[in-house]
């Protein structure tokens, strides 16, 4: 696509648009949403979903229109019904609740979150104190903490490190919520290591590839943009982080919107370059809506800024593959 710099803009245009790539759906979100869609087709409505399948209001609304019923707690699901667990993962106690209600469960937990759960179980079995870097109340943190509640201590950013208390400073490990800011996690780990020099790392970084890639793309784009618009919902941790990353890496202003209609035209005053991206739980149709809105106001064809290529895909949950007779990829 032609790079339309400010000096080469055709008459009548106000500026250019930079479009981050990768953006939008990651493999875990794609798998989770497809899980609900396929379950509805295979078993018929209603299909119950514990918590939001992914943190995006448009996705939830669309699935509700197809027959999905979202509940906050397992006990809200009728006995014997089908329930899908969200991409953020659940604690073992939730699986036990489902068994007691004789529910048919389909676990759509992102495999990268499942990896963190397994790391928590392994460290707990070795009697480590586990310092879980993440945000209190986030569903992923609740699920991971439930794997080893007697061993896990939540660390909510670098400022929380001084509050950490462990039994043995020689036997401490860290894990992380997968959707955090990469920079914030690194800063927190550095602070923890100052306090606990023998701090043990997980086998691999817990920040998921999609979170890293989207933040990397935004860093590159923000350096060239006065304004960055992030499409995503306010309860989406990775979307909120993209706004923060944009502001920290060169953008004068950055905002989070679910839909194009939420953009304030005043944000465009004095702006010649707008960066656009979306969180990992956002369908691309919402991004296209933002691009159309900008085009109507003089910000023409978008130039993609590609930082890395993504090709990751995950198989549907085994419970669903069994009934569909699908061989895992």
Residue pairs with C-beta under 8 A, 6 or more apart in sequence:
1 301
1 302
1 303
1 304
2 301
2 303
3 16
3 303
4 10
4 13
4 16
4 300
4 301
4 303
5 16
6 15
6 16
6 272
6 273
9 15
9 16
9 300
10 300
12 298
13 298
13 299
13 300
14 268
14 271
14 272
14 297
14 298
14 299
15 271
15 272
15 273
15 274
15 298
15 299
16 272
16 273
16 274
16 299
16 300
16 303
17 273
17 274
17 275
17 276
17 291
17 294
17 299
17 300
17 301
17 302
17 303
18 221
18 224
18 225
18 273
18 274
18 275
18 276
18 302
18 303
18 304
18 305
19 275
19 276
19 277
19 287
19 291
19 302
19 303
19 304
19 305
20 214
20 217
20 218
20 220
20 221
20 275
20 276
20 277
20 304
20 305
20 307
21 217
21 304
21 305
21 306
21 307
22 210
22 213
22 214
22 217
22 306
22 307
22 308
22 309
22 310
23 214
23 217
23 277
23 278
23 282
23 284
23 287
24 278
24 279
24 280
24 282
24 283
24 284
24 287
25 33
25 280
25 281
25 282
25 283
25 284
26 208
26 209
26 210
26 280
26 281
26 310
26 312
27 110
27 210
27 310
27 312
27 313
27 314
28 87
28 110
28 111
28 112
28 113
28 208
28 210
28 280
28 314
29 54
29 87
29 110
29 280
29 281
30 313
30 314
31 87
31 108
31 110
31 313
31 314
31 315
31 316
31 317
32 53
32 54
32 86
32 87
32 108
32 110
33 53
33 54
33 59
33 63
34 316
35 53
35 84
35 106
35 108
35 316
35 317
35 320
36 47
36 49
36 53
36 63
36 66
36 68
36 84
36 108
37 63
37 66
38 316
38 320
38 324
39 47
39 82
39 84
39 106
39 320
40 47
40 63
40 66
40 67
40 68
42 320
42 323
42 324
43 82
44 67
45 66
45 67
45 68
46 67
46 68
46 69
46 81
47 67
47 68
47 69
47 82
47 83
47 84
48 68
48 69
48 70
48 71
48 76
48 77
48 78
48 81
48 82
48 83
48 84
49 63
49 68
49 69
49 70
49 71
49 83
49 84
49 86
50 71
50 72
50 73
50 74
50 77
50 83
50 84
50 85
50 86
50 90
50 94
51 70
51 71
51 72
51 86
51 88
51 139
52 60
52 70
52 86
52 235
53 59
53 60
53 63
53 68
53 70
53 84
53 86
53 87
53 108
54 60
54 86
54 87
54 236
54 281
55 88
55 233
55 235
55 236
55 237
55 239
55 279
55 281
56 232
56 233
56 236
56 258
56 279
56 281
56 282
56 283
57 233
57 258
58 258
58 259
58 282
58 283
58 286
59 281
59 283
60 70
63 70
64 70
71 77
71 83
74 83
74 94
74 97
74 98
74 101
74 103
75 97
75 101
77 83
77 98
77 101
77 103
79 101
79 102
79 103
80 101
80 102
80 103
80 104
81 103
81 104
82 103
82 104
82 105
82 106
83 98
83 103
83 104
83 105
83 106
84 105
84 106
84 107
84 108
85 94
85 105
85 106
85 107
85 108
85 109
86 108
86 109
86 139
87 108
87 109
87 110
87 113
87 281
88 109
88 110
88 113
88 138
88 139
88 140
88 143
89 109
89 110
89 113
89 114
89 117
89 139
89 140
89 143
89 144
90 107
90 109
90 143
90 146
91 142
91 143
91 145
91 146
91 147
92 146
92 147
93 146
94 143
94 146
95 105
98 105
104 319
105 319
106 317
106 319
106 320
107 317
107 319
108 317
109 117
109 143
110 178
110 208
110 314
111 314
112 178
112 206
112 208
112 209
113 140
113 143
113 144
113 178
115 206
116 144
116 175
116 176
116 178
116 202
116 206
117 143
117 144
117 147
119 175
119 202
119 203
119 206
120 130
120 132
120 144
120 147
120 148
120 151
120 152
120 175
121 147
121 148
123 130
123 148
123 151
123 173
123 175
123 200
124 130
124 147
124 148
124 150
124 151
124 152
127 151
127 171
128 151
128 171
128 172
128 173
128 200
129 151
129 153
129 166
129 167
129 168
129 171
129 172
129 173
130 148
130 151
130 152
130 153
130 172
130 173
130 174
130 175
131 152
131 153
131 155
131 164
131 166
131 172
131 173
131 174
131 175
131 192
131 199
132 141
132 144
132 145
132 152
132 153
132 154
132 155
132 174
132 175
132 176
132 177
133 155
133 156
133 157
133 174
133 175
133 176
133 177
133 180
133 185
133 188
133 189
134 140
134 141
134 144
134 154
134 155
134 156
134 176
134 177
134 180
135 141
135 156
135 177
135 180
135 237
136 154
136 156
138 177
138 237
140 177
140 178
140 179
140 237
141 154
141 177
144 152
144 175
144 177
145 152
145 154
153 164
153 165
153 166
154 160
155 161
155 164
155 174
155 188
155 192
157 184
157 188
158 184
158 187
158 188
158 190
158 191
160 188
161 188
161 191
161 192
161 194
161 195
162 195
164 192
164 195
166 172
166 196
169 195
169 196
169 198
170 198
171 198
171 200
172 192
172 196
172 198
172 199
172 200
173 199
173 200
173 201
173 202
174 189
174 192
174 199
174 200
174 201
174 202
175 202
175 206
176 185
176 202
176 205
176 206
176 207
177 206
177 237
178 206
178 207
178 208
178 211
179 207
179 208
179 211
179 236
179 237
179 238
179 241
179 280
180 207
180 211
180 237
180 241
181 215
181 241
181 244
181 245
182 207
182 211
182 212
182 215
183 215
183 245
183 248
184 241
185 207
189 199
192 199
193 199
209 310
209 312
210 238
210 280
210 310
210 312
211 238
211 241
211 280
213 307
213 308
213 310
214 238
214 242
214 277
214 279
214 280
215 241
215 242
215 245
216 307
216 308
217 277
217 305
217 306
217 307
217 308
218 228
218 230
218 242
218 245
218 246
218 249
218 275
218 277
219 245
219 249
220 305
220 307
221 228
221 246
221 275
221 277
221 305
222 228
222 245
222 246
222 247
222 249
222 250
222 251
222 254
222 275
223 249
223 250
224 250
224 273
224 275
224 305
225 246
225 250
225 251
225 273
225 274
225 275
226 251
226 252
226 253
226 270
226 271
226 272
226 273
226 274
227 251
227 252
227 253
227 254
227 255
227 267
227 268
227 271
227 273
227 274
227 275
228 243
228 246
228 247
228 251
228 253
228 254
228 255
228 274
228 275
228 276
228 277
229 254
229 255
229 257
229 263
229 267
229 274
229 275
229 276
229 277
229 290
230 239
230 242
230 243
230 246
230 254
230 255
230 256
230 257
230 277
230 278
230 279
231 239
231 256
231 257
231 258
231 276
231 277
231 278
231 279
231 282
231 286
231 287
231 290
232 238
232 239
232 240
232 242
232 256
232 257
232 258
232 278
232 279
232 281
232 282
233 239
233 256
233 258
233 279
233 281
234 240
234 256
236 279
236 280
236 281
236 282
238 279
238 280
238 281
239 256
239 278
239 279
239 280
239 281
239 282
240 256
242 254
242 256
242 277
242 279
243 254
243 255
243 256
244 254
246 254
246 275
247 253
247 254
251 275
253 267
255 263
255 264
255 267
257 263
257 290
258 286
259 286
259 289
260 286
260 289
260 290
260 292
260 293
261 293
263 290
263 293
265 297
268 274
268 297
268 299
274 294
274 299
275 305
276 287
276 290
276 291
276 294
276 302
277 287
278 284
278 286
278 287
291 302
295 301
313 329
315 321
315 326
315 328
315 329
316 324
316 326
318 328
320 326
321 327
321 328
